[in-house]
């Protein structure tokens, strides 16, 4: 990854929230300051947050010697108390002069204006956001990085793989084809561990599904029939079948439906 630091400053922000009505967090619930290094900002933030939470706990009704009382960790686990601990890294001169490109994805060729680091109570980094913010307001692009993301590791999936999407809230039976994979070890682009997926819907229409993080998809363990439109889609992405740009455009625009008339079986170069 390209070097991002220049004359950067580090803006620490911490907020503490109380989910219940009361006076536990009526005062001193917000802290912010600017530091010359990330390490200093994190250390100061960790110390402030630890002292503030201990103060809140000591003044709460839960701080007793009774066996069934709640501990500070219990209050955090039950979300009676919650917090946001983040540090924003930026070069003020660069951020103030940044111009968002005409196409948002081109931001990945540039250094971000802001890097947002989120930490837990122990000061351990949980995730990062690379943001491209216009000084006129709004943003051009945001890249999210988890601590488990490793740009030096191999891609978990390859182009043409059949996968399904993991969703904790609902069951998704749709099968997708991996269309693009993350670009790793490219010094000119910020690594983003997401895959572009494509599929054929129940209405036989081509459809893109963008930016699924690696941990949100898994390999499909079932069998795809050889004459399935999904198999055709796989062969197109893996270049087992070469087609003209005109035909590919028509497929993506659903002028050629991949299971009904006019279908790929009526297109000579798809057979």
C-alpha positions in Angstrom: 0.0 0.0 0.0 1.3 3.5 -0.7 2.5 5.6 2.1 -0.3 7.6 3.5 1.3 9.8 6.2 2.5 13.3 5.5 1.9 16.2 7.9 -0.9 14.3 9.5 -2.7 15.1 12.7 -4.8 12.7 14.8 -8.2 13.8 16.2 -9.4 11.8 19.1 -13.2 11.6 19.8 -14.9 9.6 22.5 -18.6 9.5 23.4 -20.3 7.6 26.1 -24.0 6.8 26.0 -26.6 5.7 28.5 -29.5 3.6 27.2 -31.6 4.2 30.3 -33.2 7.4 31.6 -31.2 8.8 34.5 -28.2 11.0 35.4 -25.4 8.5 35.0 -24.0 10.3 31.9 -25.4 13.7 32.4 -22.0 15.3 32.4 -18.5 14.8 30.8 -19.8 12.3 28.3 -17.7 13.6 25.4 -13.9 14.1 25.0 -11.9 15.2 22.0 -8.3 16.4 21.4 -5.7 16.5 18.6 -2.3 14.7 18.8 0.8 14.4 16.7 0.9 10.6 16.7 -1.7 7.8 16.5 -0.1 6.0 19.5 -0.5 9.1 21.7 -4.1 9.6 20.7 -5.0 6.0 21.5 -3.2 6.0 24.8 -4.9 9.2 25.9 -8.3 7.9 24.7 -7.9 4.6 26.5 -7.0 6.3 29.8 -9.9 8.8 29.6 -12.5 6.2 28.7 -11.4 3.8 31.4 -11.5 6.5 34.1 -14.9 7.8 32.8 -16.5 4.4 32.7 -15.2 3.6 36.2 -16.6 6.9 37.5 -20.0 6.2 35.9 -20.0 2.7 37.5 -19.0 3.9 40.9 -21.9 6.4 40.9 -24.4 4.0 39.6 -26.9 1.9 41.6 -25.1 -1.2 40.4 -21.9 -0.6 42.4 -22.8 -2.5 45.5 -21.4 -5.5 47.4 -24.5 -7.6 46.7 -23.9 -10.9 44.9 -26.5 -10.3 42.3 -25.4 -6.8 41.3 -24.1 -5.9 37.9 -20.4 -5.3 37.2 -19.2 -2.6 34.8 -18.7 -5.4 32.2 -22.3 -6.5 32.7 -23.5 -3.0 32.0 -21.4 -2.9 28.8 -22.6 -6.3 27.7 -26.2 -5.4 28.4 -25.7 -2.1 26.6 -26.8 -0.1 29.6 -23.6 1.8 28.8 -22.1 2.1 25.3 -19.3 4.1 23.8 -17.7 5.2 20.6 -13.9 5.5 20.6 -12.3 6.7 17.4 -9.3 8.6 16.0 -9.4 10.4 12.7 -6.1 10.8 10.8 -5.8 13.5 8.2 -3.5 16.0 6.5 -5.4 19.3 6.9 -3.8 20.8 3.8 -4.6 17.8 1.6 -8.1 17.4 3.0 -8.9 21.1 2.4 -7.8 21.0 -1.3 -9.1 17.5 -2.2 -11.4 17.3 -5.3 -13.5 14.2 -5.7 -13.0 12.6 -9.1 -15.8 12.5 -11.6 -16.1 8.7 -11.1 -16.2 7.7 -7.4 -14.2 4.4 -7.9 -11.2 6.5 -9.1 -10.8 7.6 -5.5 -9.0 4.2 -4.9 -6.1 5.5 -6.9 -5.7 8.4 -4.5 -4.7 8.8 -0.9 -7.8 9.2 1.4 -8.5 12.5 3.0 -9.5 10.9 6.3 -8.6 7.5 8.0 -11.1 6.7 10.8 -9.8 4.2 13.4 -12.3 2.5 15.8 -11.0 1.0 19.0 -12.5 -1.0 21.9 -12.1 -0.3 25.6 -8.7 -2.1 25.7 -7.4 0.2 22.9 -7.4 -2.6 20.3 -8.1 -1.6 16.8 -11.4 -3.1 15.5 -11.8 -1.6 12.0 -10.8 1.3 9.8 -12.5 3.5 7.2 -10.7 5.2 4.4 -12.8 8.2 3.5 -12.6 10.6 0.6 -14.4 13.7 1.7 -15.0 16.8 -0.3 -14.3 20.1 1.6 -17.5 21.3 0.0 -19.5 18.7 1.9 -20.3 15.1 1.1 -18.0 12.2 0.2 -16.8 10.5 -2.9 -15.9 7.1 -1.6 -15.5 5.0 1.6 -13.5 1.8 2.0 -14.0 -0.3 5.1 -11.2 -2.5 6.5 -11.6 -5.1 9.2 -8.7 -6.4 11.3 -9.1 -9.8 9.7 -8.5 -8.4 6.2 -5.0 -9.3 4.9 -3.9 -7.9 1.6 -1.0 -10.4 1.5 -3.2 -13.5 1.8 -4.7 -15.3 -1.2 -8.2 -14.5 -2.3 -10.7 -16.9 -0.7 -12.7 -17.1 -3.9 -11.8 -16.9 -7.6 -13.6 -15.5 -10.6 -16.3 -18.0 -11.8 -16.9 -19.6 -8.4 -20.5 -20.3 -7.4 -21.2 -18.8 -4.0 -24.1 -17.9 -1.7 -24.6 -14.9 0.6 -24.5 -15.1 4.4 -27.2 -13.0 6.0 -27.9 -13.3 9.7 -31.4 -11.9 9.3 -32.8 -14.0 6.6 -32.1 -17.1 4.5 -30.8 -16.4 1.0 -30.9 -19.4 -1.3 -29.8 -17.5 -4.5 -26.7 -18.8 -6.1 -24.2 -16.2 -7.4 -21.2 -16.2 -9.7 -18.1 -14.4 -8.6 -17.5 -11.6 -11.2 -14.5 -9.7 -9.7 -12.1 -10.4 -6.9 -10.1 -8.1 -4.6 -6.9 -6.7 -6.0 -4.1 -7.4 -3.6 -0.5 -6.1 -3.3 -1.2 -3.2 -5.7 0.8 -0.2 -4.6 -1.5 2.2 -6.5 -4.8 1.0 -5.0 -6.1 0.7 -1.5 -7.0 -2.9 -0.8 -10.7 -3.6 -0.3 -11.7 -7.2 0.6 -14.9 -7.3 -1.4 -16.2 -9.3 -4.3 -18.6 -8.4 -7.1 -21.3 -11.1 -7.6 -23.7 -11.7 -10.5 -26.6 -14.0 -10.9 -29.6 -14.9 -13.0 -32.9 -14.0 -11.1 -36.0 -16.1 -11.0 -37.3 -13.9 -13.9 -34.3 -15.0 -16.0 -32.7 -11.6 -15.8 -29.0 -10.8 -15.3 -28.3 -8.9 -12.2 -25.2 -7.5 -10.4 -24.7 -7.6 -6.6 -21.9 -5.3 -5.7 -19.4 -5.2 -2.8 -20.0 -8.2 -0.7 -17.2 -8.5 1.9 -15.4 -11.8 1.9 -16.8 -12.9 5.2 -20.3 -12.4 3.9 -20.1 -15.1 1.2 -19.4 -18.8 1.1 -18.7 -21.5 -1.5 -21.9 -23.1 -2.9 -21.7 -26.8 -2.2 -24.5 -27.9 -4.6 -24.5 -28.9 -8.3 -25.1 -26.5 -11.2 -26.4 -28.2 -14.3 -24.2 -27.8 -17.4 -27.0 -26.2 -19.4 -27.9 -23.7 -16.6 -27.7 -20.0 -17.4 -25.5 -19.7 -14.3 -23.0 -22.1 -15.9 -23.0 -19.9 -19.0 -22.3 -16.9 -16.9 -19.4 -18.7 -15.2 -17.9 -19.6 -18.7 -18.2 -15.9 -19.8 -16.4 -14.6 -16.7 -13.7 -17.2 -16.9 -13.3 -16.5 -20.7 -14.0 -20.2 -21.5 -16.5 -18.6 -23.9 -15.5 -15.5 -25.8 -18.4 -13.2 -26.8 -18.5 -9.8 -28.4 -19.0 -6.6 -26.4 -22.3 -6.1 -28.1 -23.7 -9.4 -26.9 -22.3 -8.9 -23.4 -23.9 -5.4 -23.2 -27.3 -6.9 -24.3 -27.0 -9.6 -21.6 -26.3 -7.0 -18.9 -29.1 -4.8 -20.2 -31.5 -7.8 -20.3 -32.1 -7.5 -24.0 -31.0 -11.1 -24.1 -32.5 -13.1 -21.3 -30.5 -16.2 -20.4 -33.3 -18.7 -20.1 -36.1 -17.6 -22.3 -36.6 -16.3 -25.9 -34.5 -14.6 -27.1 -32.1 -16.7 -25.1 -28.4 -17.6 -25.2 -29.4 -20.7 -27.1 -30.4 -18.5 -30.0 -27.1 -16.6 -30.1 -24.5 -18.3 -32.3 -21.5 -17.1 -30.4 -22.8 -18.4 -27.1 -23.0 -22.0 -28.4 
